Amino acid sequence: MDIDAIKVRGYNLDFKNPHTVADDHGDPEDLQAKLEQDEQGAASLRDQLKAILADALLR
C-alpha cells in the first residue's frame, strides 16, 4: 500500500493483508457428516482393539 492510499484511509493502518488467501473450511453440514463418519471409524477400530486385547489376555 502506498502513502497516498494510507492518507485516503485517514492514516488507518488496520487493513487485511492483500496477499493472503482466505481459508475455505467447507460446508458445515459436510464437515459434521465427515466428523461423524470419522468418529464411527474410530469407535470401530477401538472395538477391534478391545477384542484383540481381550483375546490376548485369555491366552
Secondary structure, 3 states (H helix, E strand, C coil): CCHHHHHHCCCCCCCCCCCCCCCCCCCHHHHHHHHHHHHHHHHHHHHHHHHHHHHHHHC
